[in-house]
Amino acid sequence: MDFPEGGVIGDKGYSKRENVIERYLVGVDDKRNIESSINITYIASRISKSAKSNLDGLSHRVGINLNYKEISSDNKTIYIAPFTREDNIYGYAALVQNEVAPGGIEIIYTSECTKPNCSDLEDEQREKIRKMIKSITFTQKSLESE
């Protein structure tokens, strides 16, 4: 995954439960009057067959009923949906599913303009978010190395 410039993970923004689930929160100040946060959750047992229920849960966490677009490639499937909240916070929710082995990543990437009338930056920011999500790859661990 391309880590965002200006992104910081605080001491309290990271948690891990054995080899089951790992979460971190990234705060991003990109110096263009846009502040963002990225909630990233890796779930080791996530499988493709449960994508529908996983997407319902992700929509619930965002607080909006989302319509996901499916993007498939060799080793992963990305389910991605844009959102805009009433408070001018916008972003994307995504599930990146490993198609070679169990494991998936949930992402909620939100952005907010910190000055009046900066809607001209929103399209550029949305494209930046989409590219970051699409850059996620899974490293396949060899069974022999375990």
C-alpha positions as CSV (number, residue, x, y, z in Angstrom):
1,M,0.0,0.0,0.0
2,D,1.2,3.5,-0.8
3,F,1.4,5.2,2.6
4,P,0.1,8.7,2.4
5,E,2.5,11.6,2.6
6,G,2.0,13.4,6.0
7,G,0.5,10.2,7.5
8,V,1.2,9.5,11.1
9,I,0.2,6.5,13.3
10,G,0.0,7.5,17.0
11,D,0.9,5.2,19.9
12,K,-2.8,4.6,20.7
13,G,-3.8,4.2,17.1
14,Y,-2.5,0.7,16.8
15,S,-3.8,-2.6,18.1
16,K,-3.2,-6.3,17.3
17,R,-4.7,-9.5,18.7
18,E,-2.4,-12.4,18.0
19,N,-2.5,-13.3,14.3
20,V,-6.2,-12.7,14.1
21,I,-6.8,-9.0,13.7
22,E,-4.7,-5.9,13.3
23,R,-6.0,-2.3,13.4
24,Y,-4.4,1.0,13.0
25,L,-5.5,4.6,12.6
26,V,-3.5,7.0,10.4
27,G,-3.9,10.7,10.7
28,V,-3.0,12.7,7.6
29,D,-2.4,16.4,7.2
30,D,-1.4,17.0,3.6
31,K,-0.7,20.7,3.9
32,R,-3.5,21.6,1.4
33,N,-6.2,22.4,4.0
34,I,-7.5,18.8,4.0
35,E,-7.3,16.7,7.0
36,S,-7.9,12.9,6.7
37,S,-8.0,9.8,8.7
38,I,-7.6,6.2,7.5
39,N,-9.0,3.4,9.6
40,I,-7.3,0.2,8.5
41,T,-8.3,-3.3,9.8
42,Y,-6.7,-6.5,8.7
43,I,-8.6,-9.7,9.5
44,A,-6.7,-12.9,8.9
45,S,-9.7,-15.2,8.6
46,R,-11.7,-13.1,6.1
47,I,-12.8,-15.1,3.0
48,S,-14.4,-14.2,-0.3
49,K,-17.6,-16.1,0.4
50,S,-18.5,-13.8,3.3
51,A,-18.0,-10.5,1.3
52,K,-21.7,-9.5,1.3
53,S,-22.0,-9.6,5.1
54,N,-18.6,-8.0,5.5
55,L,-19.7,-5.1,3.2
56,D,-22.9,-4.7,5.2
57,G,-20.8,-4.4,8.4
58,L,-18.5,-1.9,6.7
59,S,-21.4,0.2,5.6
60,H,-22.8,0.1,9.1
61,R,-19.5,1.4,10.5
62,V,-19.5,4.3,8.0
63,G,-23.1,5.0,9.0
64,I,-24.4,5.1,5.4
65,N,-25.9,2.5,3.1
66,L,-23.1,2.2,0.4
67,N,-23.1,0.8,-3.2
68,Y,-19.8,-0.9,-3.7
69,K,-18.1,-1.3,-7.1
70,E,-16.2,-4.6,-7.5
71,I,-12.7,-4.5,-9.1
72,S,-11.1,-7.9,-9.6
73,S,-7.5,-8.7,-10.4
74,D,-5.2,-11.7,-10.2
75,N,-4.8,-12.0,-6.5
76,K,-7.3,-9.6,-5.0
77,T,-10.8,-8.3,-5.3
78,I,-11.6,-4.7,-4.2
79,Y,-15.0,-3.6,-3.2
80,I,-15.0,0.2,-3.1
81,A,-17.7,2.8,-2.4
82,P,-17.5,6.6,-2.2
83,F,-19.5,8.5,0.5
84,T,-20.3,12.0,1.5
85,R,-21.7,12.8,5.0
86,E,-24.0,15.7,5.8
87,D,-21.1,17.4,7.7
88,N,-19.0,17.7,4.5
89,I,-16.9,14.8,5.4
90,Y,-16.3,12.6,2.3
91,G,-14.2,9.6,1.4
92,Y,-14.2,5.9,0.5
93,A,-15.0,2.6,2.3
94,A,-13.3,-0.4,0.8
95,L,-12.8,-4.1,1.4
96,V,-9.7,-5.6,-0.2
97,Q,-10.0,-9.4,-0.3
98,N,-7.1,-11.7,-0.8
99,E,-8.1,-14.2,-3.4
100,V,-5.2,-16.6,-2.9
101,A,-5.4,-17.2,0.8
102,P,-7.7,-16.1,3.7
103,G,-7.3,-12.5,4.8
104,G,-8.8,-9.1,4.0
105,I,-8.4,-5.5,4.7
106,E,-11.1,-3.0,5.5
107,I,-10.5,0.7,4.9
108,I,-12.5,3.7,5.8
109,Y,-10.7,6.8,4.5
110,T,-12.3,10.1,5.4
111,S,-11.3,13.6,4.4
112,E,-12.5,17.1,5.4
113,C,-11.6,20.6,4.2
114,T,-10.4,22.8,7.0
115,K,-11.1,26.1,5.2
116,P,-14.2,27.5,3.6
117,N,-14.8,26.9,-0.1
118,C,-12.2,24.3,-0.9
119,S,-14.6,22.0,-2.8
120,D,-12.3,22.4,-5.8
121,L,-9.8,20.0,-4.0
122,E,-12.4,17.3,-3.4
123,D,-12.1,15.6,-6.8
124,E,-8.4,15.5,-6.6
125,Q,-8.5,14.1,-3.1
126,R,-11.0,11.4,-4.1
127,E,-8.7,10.3,-6.9
128,K,-5.8,10.2,-4.5
129,I,-7.8,8.0,-2.1
130,R,-8.8,5.6,-4.9
131,K,-5.2,5.2,-6.0
132,M,-4.0,4.5,-2.5
133,I,-6.7,1.8,-2.0
134,K,-5.9,0.2,-5.4
135,S,-2.2,0.1,-4.5
136,I,-2.8,-2.5,-1.7
137,T,-1.2,-5.8,-2.4
138,F,-1.0,-9.0,-0.4
139,T,2.3,-10.7,0.2
140,Q,1.7,-14.5,-0.1
141,K,3.5,-16.3,2.7
142,S,5.0,-19.7,1.7
143,L,3.8,-22.6,3.8
144,E,7.4,-23.9,3.9
145,S,8.5,-20.8,5.8
146,E,6.1,-21.5,8.7
